[in-house]
Amino acid sequence: MAARRAWYKGRMRTCSLTVAMSLLRGICCLSVAAVCIPAAAQEPEIFSRTHSLFEQIRGSVAQIRVLLGSSDSHAATGSGFVVGDDGLIITNYHVIADNALEPDVYRLEFVLPGGRRGPLQIVAIDVLNDLAVVKGDTGQVKALGFRARPLAKGDGGFSLGYPLRQGLTVVEGIYNGRSEELYYERIHFTGAINSGMSGGPAVDSAGRVFGVNVATHRGGQLVSFLVPAGFATKLLARARALSAPPPANFRGDVGAQLKAHDRALQKALEAPLPTQQLGPLIVPARMGTFMQCAAGTERERDKAYDVNSYYCYTLSWLYVDPKLQTGTVMFRHRVLRSLELDPLRFAHVQEMQFRAAVSSDYTSRKHHTAYACQDRIVALQGVRAKVAQCLRRYKLFDGLYDMVLKVATLGDSSLALHSELQMDGVSYEHAMELSHRFLETIRWNR
């Protein structure tokens, strides 16, 4: 996970005669007569400051290796940083998740820039904020401190870590405040965080940690995310307050935290569901600011019907291990309208659409049972509908399920609504309660 320069540094020694050309080259002249300082003259100071910061904290940033059994084969690598002379290191939960759930299969190791290396033991985890505290014999390594107050939007910062096994790297980025559409608090950091930098520190110009590298948005450029330092300090305090040795296997702790997430999400969704109108239909709408929504139209030349769609999904999800990411809610509505189909053919189209309920959904044999489904005909407000509800149980975490609810209206020869609600990592009671309210909200105004 790496950060790139947020601005372009050219090597132009004189000003262009036009503002357009000077903007293009990264230097803006206010007038033709303006005096420009050569970029080359500024660069030594900038690079000297970055080099000084790097030398100040480089010895505290470790590479975290996840190794398979007794071999030296890497299952994964990440980063972390030393936070005390007691050998404690902060990293991401997703970096060490394999060892947390399968300590008999995976082991952890740290490597410091000076060459010191050794085994690691997990002390505490925070699945919801993707953090972990691990412990090793780090020797006399300087601990990094934390910044007490948030940066101001637009302030610069530096992200450190081991991207793509390229060695310890420091890169610049811009602090852009809290991301507005994520359920759990994350810092929007304008800088490229690449694989291998997960768990590394993001520091201010004084070397104080203000965030922990966690993710990047693969659909954008330089859109990355950090866990605010406050969550790391809380987990660190909890780790130091433990009176009993940590468990060998953290499966129970992970399950408890997933259930805590489900309870928090249930509370966030307890208000009456918002609605919106799609033609004559009233349907559930965006359920909270932590959801992102979009709409579109599907129409192909050779099809005698069109589909207007509306869907919403939570941007945040919880990483459990490489085969299980959970904790999400998604729903969509599709309004099918016949253009040239007779009633029989339109009914066939609806049936084919409805059959795709969960047949293509990914199932991990390690984590999930097969889906068990029930179909029924129900009376909604102003219309009858066919409903299919499917659940699959989590094998490792008792009391948690994935649920899919499919709804298809009946009785109209040219218009139909197909809605779907999907919840991952929820209790049976929460799945049933939200499904009931989802169905109650649908209404056809004839």
N, C-alpha and C positions, 0 to 999 in steps of 0.2 A: 504494500500500500504506500504509494508515494505521492508527494505533492509537487506540482509544477509551479514555475514562476507565474505570478498573476499579472505580470505586465511584460512587455517586450523591451529588452535592453539592446538597442542598436549601437553601432560603433561610429555613428555619423559625427564628424568633427565640425561641420558647418551647417548653418540653417538653410533650409530650402527656401526658394523665393515664394512658394505658395504654402498656405496653411494646410491644404489637402495633402501635399507631399510630406510635410513635416509630421502630420498626424499618422500618415502611413508608416513613417519610420520610427514612430514612438516618441517624437519630440515635437511639441507644439510651440511655434513662435507667435507672439502676439503681434508683431509687426516685422517688416523687412529689416528694420534697423536694430531689432532686438539682439542682444548678445546672448548666445547659447553656450553653456558650459559643456565641453566635450564629454560625451558619455564615458569615454575611455578614462577620463580623469576621475569620474565618480566611482567606477567599478572597484578599484582597490579597496576603498572604504567599505563598500557594501559586502564584498567578498571577505574582507578581513573580519567584519562583525560576525558573519555566518560561520566562518572558520573558527573564530574564538568560542562561539557558543557550542559548536560541534565538539571541540576539544574539551570544553567544560563538562559536558554531560555524556559523552560517548561511552565512557567506561561503565555507566550505569544501565545501559540498554542491552538486554540479553536476547539472543535467539532462543526460542523455545522449540524443541524438537519432540515430535510424537513418534516413538519407535515401536516397531512390531516385535513383540516378544523379546528374546535375548539377542536378536540381530541388530545391526546398525541400519537397517532399511527404514527410510523415512516414510511414515504414513501421512504426515503433515508437518508443516513448520509455521511458526508465527513469531511474534515478538513479545517482549515484556520489559518492565523496568523495575529496578531495585528501589524499595521504599523504606528500608531500615537496615540497621546493622545486625538484625536478627535473621537475615537471609530471606525475608519476605519479598515477593515479586508480584506485581500486578500484571495481569494479562486478560485476554478475552476468554469467556467460558467456551466459546465455539472452538478455540484453539486446543483446549485440553479435554473436550467433551468425550472423546473416545476412551481416554483413561478414566474419566469420572464414572462411566457406565460399565466399562469392561477392563478393570485393572489387571485381570489375569491375562489379557491379550495384549494390551498396550502399556508402555511405560513412557515417562517423561524425562527429558534431559535439558539442561540449560548450557549455553556456551556464551561466554563473555568475550568482548573484543580482545582482551589480553591473552586469550587462549584458555582461561580457567573454565572448566566444565564439571558437571556432576549431575546426579539424579535429582529429581524434583518430586515433592509430595503435595497433593492438593490439600489446602487448609479450609477454604470456604468458597462457595460459589453463589452467584446471583444470576440465575438464568434470565430473569426478566430484563435486566440491564446488560446482559452478555458480559459479565465480569467474573474473574476468579482471582483468588489469592493462592499462590503456590510458594513452597519453601525449599531452599537448597543451601548448600554451604558455599555462599558467594564470596567469602573472605572479606577483606577490608575494602569494600566498594562504597563509594559515596552514594548516599541515598538521595533521590530526587525529592524535592519539596513540592507542595501544591499551592497554586494561586488561590488567594482567599476570595477574590471577587471576579465576576465574569469580565471578559474583554468587552470592549465596545464594538459594535458592528462596523466592519471595515478595518479593524486592527489586523496586523499581520501576525502570523504564528509559524511555527516550524514543527513538522511531523517527522518522527524518526522511526526506523524499523529496518527490516531485512526483506526488501521486495524481491520476490522471485529468485531467492537464493543468490542475490547479487552482492551480498555484503551489507554492512551497516550504511544506511543512506539517510541524509537529512535534506529536506526540501521545504520550500516556502509555500504558504497558503494564506487565505484570508478568512477571518472569523466572520460569519454571517448570521449569528444569533441562533435562536431555537428554530428547528424545523417545525412548521405549523401544522402538518398533516400526519404526524406520527403519534401513535398512542402513548408510547414511552418517550420521555424527553431525550432528544438528540440534538447535537450542535451541527448546524449546516456549515461545512468547511469547504471552501473553494480550493481544492487541491486533489490531485489524483492519488488515492489510497489503493495501492496494489496488493495482490495476494502476497502474504508473507509479512506484511506490516501490521496485521491485526494484533492488537494488544500493546503496540508501541505507544510512547507518549507523544502528545502534542503540547508544545511548550511556548511560552511567551519569550520576549527578547531577553529576559533575565534568567531563563532556564527553568521557570516554574511551570508545573504541569497544570493545564486547564482542561484537558480532555484526553480520552483514550481512543486511539484509532479503532474503528469497528466495521465500517462498511463503505461501499461506493455504489453509486447509481449507474448501472451499466447502460442505461438508456440515455445518459447525458454525459457531458464532458466536464471533468473536474468537479462533479457534484458528489461530495463525500460526506460522511457522518462520523461524529465522535460521541462517545459517552461522556457527559459532563463529569468533571473531576469530583464533584460532591458525592456521586454514587460510589466512586472508588474509595474515598475516605471513609464512608459509612461501612463499606464491606471490610475495609482494613481494620477499623475499630472493632467490628464484630469478630474478625479472625483473632485479634489479639486478646479478646475477652473470653475466648473459649477455655473452659476448664478441663474438658475431656479431650482426648486425642481425636482427630478427625476419623470418620469411618473409612474403611477400605473401599467401599462402593457407595457412590453418592446417588444411587437410583432413587432411594426414598426421598432424599432432599429435592431432587429434580421433580418428582411426582408432586410433592407438597407445593412447590413453587408454581407448577402448571395449574394446580387447583386454585391457588391464590389468584392467578391471572384470570381464571374463569369466573371467580366470584367478583373480581373488580370489573370485568367486562359486563357481567350480568347487571351490576349496579349502574354502569354507564348507559345501559340500554333499557332501564326500567321505565323510563317516561313513555307516554303514548307515542306510537310510531308516527313520524311525519308521513304525509301522503302527497301524491302529485297525480295529475290527470293525464292519461294517455288515451285520447279520443273519448269514448264513452266510459272508459275504465278509470277507477280510482285505485291506486296501488301504493304499497310502501315506498318511501323515498329515503334519501340519505339519513342515516340514523345517528350521525354524530360528526363532529369536525375531524375525527380521526379516520374518516372514510373518504376515499376519492371516487368520484362518479364520472361517467361519460355516457354519451348517447350516440347512436348511429343508425344508418339505414342499410339493409342488405337487399340488393336487387340485381339479379343477373338477367341478361337478355333472353336467355332460353327458358327462364322460369316464369310460370304464370301466376306467381304470387310474390308479394314483397314482405319484408320483415323490418319493423322498427324496434330497435332494442335500446334498453336503458340498464346500466349495471353499476354497482357500487362495491367496493372492497376495501378492507383495512390494509393500509400500507405496512403496518408493523406485523411481524410474525416472530415466533420464538424458535430459536435453533436448539434442537435437542441432540441430534447427532447427524451425520451426513445423509441418513435416510429418513429423517423425520424433522420437518419444520411445521410448526403448528400454531394454534392460538389465533386463528384468523376467522373472520366472518365475511361472507360474500353473498350478494343476491343479484339477480337480474330478471328483467321482464322482457319478453319478446311478443310483440303484437303481430300476428300473422293475418294478412289481408289477401283474400283471393281476388285476382284480377281477371282470370279467364277460366278458372277451374269450376267444374260442376261440383255439387255437394259431395258426391261419393269420392271424387279424387281429392278434394280438399280435406275430407276426413282422413284419407290415407296419408296425406302429408302430415297432418297433425299427429297421427299415430306413430309415424316414423320419427318425428321430432321428439316425442315423449319417451320413446324406447331408449333414447341415448342418456337416460337418467344418470347412471353411475358406471356404465359398462366400460368406459374408457378411463376411469379414474385410477390413478396410480395406487398400488397396494404394496407395502413392504411386508414380506412374510415375517420378518423379524419383529415388526411393531404392531401389525394389524391382523385382526380376524377378517374373514370375508364379510361383505355387506349382507345383512339380513333385511329384507324389504317387506312392506305391507302396502297393498293398494286398496283404495276405497273410493266410493262416490260420496261427495258431501254437498250440502246446500250452502253456498256463499250468499252474500247480499246481492240479490238480483240475478243470480245465475247458478247453475249446477256445475260441478267441476270434478274431474278425476284427480286424485291425490295419491302419490307414491312417497312413502317415507322410508328411508334406509339408514341403518346405523351399523357401524363396525366398532368393535371394542379394541382398546389398546392392551396389548399383551403384557407390557412391562409396568404400566401405570394403572392400577385398579381405579375404577370409577370414572375413567375418561373415555370419550367416544368422539368419532367423526359422524356427522349427520348430514344427510342430503334430503331436502324436501322438494318434490316436483309437483306443480299444479298446472292443469290444463282445463280451460273452460269448455263446456259442452253446449250443444243445442243451436249454434248459429252456423249457417251454411257458408258464410263468407268472411267471418271475423272470429279470431280466437286469441286468447291470452295464454301464454306459457310462462310461468314464473318458477324460479328456483331459488332456494335458500340453502346455503352450505355453511356449516360451522365445524371447525376443527379443534379438537382438544377441549371438549366441554363435558359437563356432567349431564347425565340423562335428564335430570329435572330441568336444567337450563335449556337443553335442546327442545324438550316438549313445550316448555312455557313460551319460548320465542316463536316456535312453529305455530302454536295456537294463535298468538297475537298477529302473526304474519297473515294467516288465513282470514282472521276476522277483519282485517283492514281492507282486503280486496272487495271492491264493489263495482257492479255493472249498472250504470244509469241508462235505462232504456227509455 
